[in-house]
Amino acid sequence: MYITEKYLKLGQEFHPTNAMWEVTSRCNAQCEYCYLHDSKNTSEDFNTNQMFEIIDKLFESGVLFITLTGGEPFMRKDILSILEYLIKKDFFSISLFSNGTLINANHLRFLAAYSNYIRNIQFSVFSHDPKINDAYFGITGALENTLCIGKQLISKGIPVTLALNLFNFNVKEFKNTKRIFTEMGFSVRTSFNKLCLDTEQEERINNELTKDFYTVYLDGFSRSDINKMQSRLKEKTEAIQRNGYFCYGLFTNIAIDFMGNILPCIAFRKLFLGSVFELRSISDILASSQSLKELRSLRKKDITNCTHCSLINECTFCLGMMHTRNNNFKKPLSQYCTYLKTLEKYSCSV
């Protein structure tokens, strides 16, 4: 049995192996788009002992891999105490999501000393141009600080990924941005998915994720890349994915938000399975959740209005984003199909 199959089997028995944990909602950046925007700098953090309680609960549940996110994790003065306690518990690996601007020399020394425990550190960036990047963050010198810290971490043997989220202001240059960062030694991950919490935010995002936006995005690929992407669309058949699991992460992953709520994943902002501070184990909380059982039973054929779509097998539905926006697991968001329909009809200009 492959190791991934073993993880799936554990998950089917309500023992998750991966956890993403929001250790704070606070952040020093002022990004216009942020799904925690209304909570930043307004919610009080749990104290250190409470954080240790959460770690104990995750460890007892069987979690092997843990990712700390926020907000900005390094806003916490006790972040090294939290990391040290995780290391003492001997989790298989620890990952961190950060903007990189608050990591100081003391943090670097600690991370270097325990580099064998750190699986990856992911920094958010928006452009290779400091003016564009720093303006979006609202932090002077943000890009310079992030890249400097990232290079030092790489030199200590810690993998660093730069996460480049795409908007109208940076999509045209994203290929060039990715090339520049890659040549610096970083892995680069690009994405244009957006998690919307309300109608106003969704309207603003939908004005970005249009056919024109995706066309500019696709203009960044070579003709051969486009041919491969379009061929993949054509090769999919309805019989392949419709009856498989919708999302393996619903079995292997959980998330803990900054209020201590247990979520199926970080994208479910309105579906609380229970609290990490309950006397019950996390496994018992998951096993008793009818919502989680319903989620796990869903197939793509169950998605409203999509049953007869020829692109359904290639469509990257996110049940968490759908539920957060629509309070419904089965109602899709337009950002998925707009991209695939644009790709299907796209014609290279060069």
N, C-alpha and C positions, 0 to 999 in steps of 0.2 A: 504494500500500500504506500503510495506517495505521501510525503509529509503534508501536502495541502489537503489530501483526502482525510488524513488524521485530524487536521484542524477542523475540517468540515464536520466530521463525526462528533468531535467534542462540542462544536457549536450546536449541532442538532440536539444534543443532550443538555443544552443551556449552560455550557462552559465556554464563554468567549475567550479567544486567545489574543485579541488586539483591543486596545482601549485608547481613545483620544480624550484628553482631559484638558478642559479650559481652567487653568489655574488662577486666572483673573480675567475680568472684563476690561480692566483699565489699560490704556494705551497712550503713548506719548505722541503718536501720529494723528493727523487730522484728515485722513483719506475721505474723499467725498462719498465713495461707495464703501460701506462696511455694514455687514448684517448685525453687528453689535453696536452700531452707532449710538442708539438711544441709551445704551447701558454703560458706555465708556465713562469712567471717572465719576459714576454715580452709585455704583454698587460696592458694598463693603466686602473685602476679601475675607475668606476664612482664615483663622489664625493658624500658626504652624502646627500645633497639636491636632487640630481638626484635619489639616492636610495629611498628617501622618495616619490618622484614622482612615481616610479615604484610600491611602496607599495600602494599608493593611487589608481593607475590604477587597481591593482589586487583586491583591496577591492571593488572598484566600479563595477568590473566585476562579483562579487558574489562568489569569491574564499573563501572557508571556512577553508581549511587545507593547510598549506604552509610548504615546506621543504627547508631549506637553505643548499646549497652544494657549491662545488668549483671545482677545486682548494681546498684550505684550508680556510674555512670561518674565522678562527681566525687569519689569516694573516692581516685582516683588523683592523686597529686601532679603527675604529668607529663601530665595530660589536655590542657592547652593545647599542649604540645609535640606530642602525638598529633594534635590538631586542626590545628595549623599544618602538619604534614607532609602531612596529607590535603589541605589547601588547596593546598599547593605542587604536589601531584600533579594538581590540577585535576579532581577528580571533579565530575560535574555538580551534585550536591547532597549535603548531609550532614544527617541527622536525628539527634536525641538523645532517648533515653528516660531519664527521671530522676524522682526524687521532689521535686527542686527545693530541698531544705533546705540543701544544701552549696554552692550557687552564691554566690560572693562578688563583691565589687566588681571585682576583677581579672578574674574570669571574664566578668562583664557587659561590661566594656570591650572584651575580646577579641571576644566574640560580636557586639557592636554594630559593631565595626570590620570584621568579615567577614560581615555580615548577608546579603549577596548570595549567600553559599555555603550558608547555613543554610536548609534547606527547611522544617523544622518542629522544634519542641521539644515533647515530650509529657511532662506531669507526671501522676503517679498521685495520685488523690484518692479519698476514701471518703465524704465528706459535706460539706455546707456548714456544718455545726455543728462548730466547732473542737473541742469536747469529744469528740465521736464520732470525728472524723477523727484527732485527735492520739492518742487512746487506742489506736486500731488500729495506727497507725504506731509507737507507743511513743516519740514525740518531742514534747516540749512545744513549742508554738508552730509546729508543722509547717505547718498550713494558712495561718497568717498569713504565714510566710516564703515559702511556695510562691506564694501569690497576689500578694504584693508583687513577687517576682522576675518572675512571669509578666507583670504589668502593665508593668514596666520593659522587658521584652523586646518586648512588643507595641508600645510607644512607639518602639522602635528599628527597627520594621518586620519583626520576626521573628514568624511565626505560632506561636501557642501552643495546644496541644490539652490539655484535661484528660481523662484516662482514668478513668472511674468504673466500677470493677468492683463488681458487685452481690452482696450477701449478705443473709441474713435480717435483719441489723441495719440495713441501709440501703435495702432495696428499696422499702419503703412510701413513702419520701420522695424517691425518685430523680427523679421528674418535677419536684418543687419544687427539688431540688438542681440539676438541669440548667438550669432557668429562671433561678435566681439566678446561676449561673456564666456563662450566656449573656449576661445583662444586664450583666455585668462586662466583656464583650468577648471572652470565650474561646469557642473551639469545644469542644464536649463530646462525647465518645465513650463510650457505655455498652456493657457486655458482661457476660454471666454465664457464659461458657465458663471452665472450670477445667482446667488441666493437672495430672493426678495421676501421681505417681511410684511409688506403692506401694498395697497394699490398705488400709492404715490411713488414708492420706490420701484415697483414693477413697471409703471408707465415710463419712468425715466430710463430704466434699463432697456425696455423694449424699443425705445427710441434710438438706442445704441445698437442693439442686436438685430439689425435689419438686413435685407438682401444686399444693400449697398455695402454694409459693414463686412458681411461674409465674402462678398466679391473682392473687396480690397484684401481681406485675409488670404483668400485663395490665390490672388495675384502674386503672393510671396513665395509660392511653390513653383518648382520647375514643371515643365510639361510631363516629364516621366512620372513625377510624384502625383500629379493630378490624374494621369491615366491609371495609376495603381489605385488611387482612392476611388475613382469612378468604377473601376473594374470590380472592386470589393463590393460596391453597392449592387452591381448586377449579379454577382455570384451568390448572394444570399437568397435562400429559399425559405418559404414560410415554415416548412417542416423542421428546420434546424433548431431554432431557439425558442419557439413559442411554448414548448412544453417543458423546458428546463427551468432551473431556478432563476428567478428574476434578478436577484442580487445576492451573491455569495456572502457579501458583507453583512447581510441580515442574520447570518448564522455565526460568523466568526468575530464580528466587531460589536463594540458598544462605545458610547461616548458619555462623558460626565460633563455637564455644563457648569458654569461658574457659580450656580446656585445649588449644586449638588444633585441636580436631577439626572436620572439615568435615561439616556436616549438611545434609540436603535443605531443612530449615527449622528454626526455633528450637524447634518443638514436638517434633521427633524427638530425644529425650534419650538414646536407646539405639541409634540407628542411625548408625554412624560410617562415612563414605565414604572417609576417609583423614585425613591430617594436613596442615595448611597448611604445615608445615615440610619436607614431603617434597621431594625434588629434582624430582619430576614436577610439571608444571603442574597447576593446578586443573582445567583442561579435560580433561587426560589422566586425572586421578583420576575425574572424573565419567563420562567416556566408558567407563571400564573397570569401572564398578560395575554388577553384575547386579541388585542391590537397587533402584538408581535406575531401571533399565530396567523392572523389574517394576512399580514404583510408577507410572511414566509410562504404562504400558499398562492400568492398572486403570480400570474403569468402574463406575458405581453398581450395575449389575446383578451385579457380582461380590461385593458385600458380603453376608456370611453373614447369613441370617435376614431380609434386607430385600427380597429380590427381588419379593415379591408385595405389599409395603406400598404403599398408595395415596398415602402421603406422601413417597415416596422422592425424587421430583424436587425437592422443596423442602427436604429435610433437609440441613443444613449439616454434613456429615461432615468431620472433620479426621483425615486418615490419620496425621499425626504424633502426635496425642493417642491415637489408637487403638493405634498401635504401641508408644508409650511405656508405656501401661498393660498391654496384652495381649500384647506381642511378636508382634503379628499385624496385618497391614494390613487384614484383612477382617472383624474382629470389632468391631461397633459398641459405643459407650458409651451408657448409658441417658439421659444428660443431653440428647442430641439428640432422641430420639423423645418423651420425656416432655413437652418444651416444645411440640412440634407437636401432639401429641394433646390437650394442654390447650387450645391455641389453637383447634383444630378444634371442640371442644365448648364453648368459652367463651361465656357469655351475659352481656352488659353489665347491670350492676345499676342503671345510671342512664341 
